[in-house]
Amino acid sequence: MAGALALRTGLDLIEIARIRRALERPGFRERCFTEAERAYCDSKPNPAESYAARFAGKEAVGKALGCGVLFTWKEIEIVGPPKPGVTLSGKTLRWAERVGMREIDVSLTHSHTMAGATCVADLAAPPPARPRPAA
């Protein structure tokens, strides 16, 4: 069907305490977040909340694109303020081009204990099916 829309959504929730513990591990920030993301999060009074929301955003984007965890964390950059946006690079950008991504939108939120994100991606076609393991 020519011109059919394939809207895909992704959703992720994470405990802020889990990210707070991960931030104490050497290399976590550098492995998962770009320099700009780290600068933004570290400028906040409670950096763990912002890191957790961005982490959830990356997960939500991967789910909406249908690539799951087959991306490198820093290839999905959550940009903003004022409104969060998404910048893709590397293998993740090539995957998005393969599935015909036209637009992508992300929304982030957090409370004192949880962070969440939702993503909507407008794709030219549904992502290719990945083979399932034999039972």
N, C-alpha and C positions, 0 to 999 in steps of 0.2 A: 504494500500500500504506500504509494509515493506521498511524501510529506507528512507521514504519521508521526505523532509525538510519542516520545518515550520518556515520560517524567519518572525519575527514580528518586527515592528518598533514602536517607541514612539518618540514624539516630544513635546517640551514645550517651551514657551516663557513667560517671566515675566518682568515687569517694575522694574528696580533697585530701584526706589524711594519707591515702595511698600515694598520691603524687608528692605530698610533703615528704614522705619517707624516701621516695625515689629521688627527689632532689638532693638528698643527703649522700647518695651514691656518686662516686666520681664518674664523670663522663656522661651522666644521664642528660643534663641540659644540652650539652654540645652534640650529642647523638640525635636527639629528638627535636630540637628547636633551632631555628635560624638565629643569626646574630641579632636581627631586628626584633624577633619574638622575645629573645632573652632580655634585650634592653627594655622593651615595653613591660614585660612581666616584673623584672627586677626593680622597676621604678614605682611599683605599686606598694601600698602599705602592707598588704598580705599577698606576696608573690605567688604562693601556692594556689590560691583561688584562680588567678589569671592563667597560670601554667595548666591547671586542671581543665579549665574551659577550652583552652587551645588544644590540649591533648584530645579532649572529646571531639572538638571540631575536626581534627585530622582523621579520627576514626570514622566520624559521620561522613566525611567526604569520600573516604575509601569505600565505605559501604554503598553510598549513592552511585559511585562510578562502577561498582561491581568488581573492583580489584582487591577488595578486602585488605589483607595485610601484605599484599605483594608489592607494596611501595616502600620507599625509604622515607622515614619520618620527615626529614627536612625538605623532601620534594613536594610536600603539601604545606604551604606557608599560610598561616592565618594572619591577614593584614588588617590594619585599622588601628585605631579609631578614625573617624567617629563610628562608622558602621563596620562590623567585621566583613571581610571579603576573603577570597581565596586566590592565591597565586600558585600555579603548578609548574613543575620543572622535571627534567630527566625522564625516567621510565614512566612516571605517573602522567606527565604531560603527553607522552607518546601514546599511552593507553587511552587517555581522554580523547585524543585526536582519532584514534582507531574506532572508538565507539561513537564518534561524531558529536562530542560535547559542544553544545551551542552556548549554554549559560549555566552558571552554577551559583548558588546562593547559600549562605550559612548563617545560622543564628546561634549565639552562645548565651548561656546563663549560668549563674551559680548562687547557691545559698552559702551558709557558713559550713556546711558539711558535704554538699554534693555539687558537682558541676555537670552540665549537660550541653549538648549541641544537636542541632538538626540541620540537615543539608537537603536541598532540592537541586537536582541536576536535570537539565533539558538535553536529552540525547537524541541524535538523529535516528538511532535504532537501539533496541535493547542490547546490552553487552552480550558478547558471545558466551554460550554456555561452556562452563568448565567441566571437564570429565569428572564423574563421580567415581570414587574407589569402588572396586568390586566387593560385593558382600561376602 
